[in-house]
Amino acid sequence: MTSTNGKATTLAVQIHLEDALGDIVRSGSYEAAYFFTEDGLVLAQYDHRNLLPEQRCTEFALLMNRLKKAVRSFAGLNQLKEILMEDDYGKRIVFRFIPFLQQMSVLVAIVPPRRSYRSLTSVFIQRLAKLETFESASGA
């Protein structure tokens, strides 16, 4: 019975995460957004155009975590919170590192040119904090 309850809780968290990702994708007209654990496990995704298969998304998340560690050691940055890549046309891929449920997670957003992303990623982080608080309270 515990495992069934655990699966239900995990599914509920995933649904909340996907709702939150969907909100920022729609609000920002993003192409897609993904949320991973530090180990590359997909927690949620909102990719209405199927830009990347799940395996490729996982590879990107793992690559960004390795890059984050390399940049921290190279540049002496203590806690790297974001990596941004931009092409000549202004399209960006944002990698935001966020603590969630006692582990570091990665938000990946594909942002079209001339669109802001910081306020929407901050809204997503606020929703994560509320979800985490709810999960902590219900688990106690």
N, C-alpha and C positions, 0 to 999 in steps of 0.2 A: 504494500500500500504506500510506503514511503517513496518508492521509485516512481509510482504513478503520479503522486503528488509533485515530486521533483520534476517530472517531465511536463506536467501541467504548468508549473511555475516557470520553467525554462521557455515553454511556448508562449506564455503570457508576456514574459520579458521580451522575447523576440518580436511579438506583435507590437508592443509599445515602441520598441526601437525602430521597427520598419515604419510605423506611423510617423514617428519623429523625423526619420530620414525623408519620407514622402513629403512631409510639410516643408522641409527646407529645400528639397528639389523643386517642388512646385512654386514656392515663394521666390526662389532665386533663379528660376528657369535653368537650373543645373541640368546637365546631361545625365548625371548619375551620382549616387553617393553610396558608400560602403562603410561598414563598421566591423573591424576585426579585433581579435585578441592580439597580443604581442607575438604569439606563436603562429598567427596567420589563420586561425579559425574564424570563419565568417559568422558574426553575431547577427547581422542584418544587412540587407542591401535593398536599394531602390534604384533599379536600372530599367526604365521603361523601354529603352531602345536596345537592350541586350548588347551593350558595348563590349563587355568582357565576360568570358566564361569564368565561373567561380575559381577554377584552378589558376588562371592568370591573375585574378584579383588577389588570391592568396600569395602568389609569387611577389606581387608588388608590395603587399604589406610586409612580408618578410624582408624584402630588399630594402624598404624604407627604414625598418628597424635596424638593419645592419648599417645602413648609411648614417642613421642618427647616432649610433655608437661610434662610428668612425669620425664623424664631424665633432662629436663631443670630445674625443681624445685629441684630435688634430687642433681644434680651435680653442679648447679649454672651456667650452660652453657647459655649464653645470647641468641645467635641465632644459633640453631642447624641446620646445612645444610645437614647432611647426616647420615644415619644409614646403616650399612653394616652387613650382616649375611653371614657366610661362613660355609660350611660343611667340613667334614674330607677329602673330595676329591678335595676341592678347588672351588667347584661351589658356586657362590655368588648371593645373592639378594641384590640389591642396592636400597635404598630409598633416593632420593635426593629432598630436599625441595627447591622450586623455586618460587619466586614471578612472577606472570603472570596475566596481565589484572586486576591489583589492588586487587589481592587476592593471598594467598599462595597456591601453587599447589605441587603435588607430582609426581615425575618421578620414576617409578618402573622398574628396568631392571633385567632380569634373565641372569646372565653372566656365561658361562662355565668356567671350570678350565683353568688356564694359559692364560687368556685373560684379557687385560687391559680394563678399562672402563672410567677412569677419562677424558681422552682427548675426547672421544666420547660424554660423558655427557656434557663436556664444549662446544663442537660443537653444541649440541642440545640447550643448553642455549643461545648461540649466535644467533641461528636461531629464538628462541623465542623472543629475544630482537628485532630483525629485524621485525618480524611479529607484535610485540606489537607497534613498532614505526610506521609501515605501518597502523595498525588499528587506532592508535591515529590520524594520519594525515588524513586518509580518513573519520574519524568521525567528524573532525573539520569543 
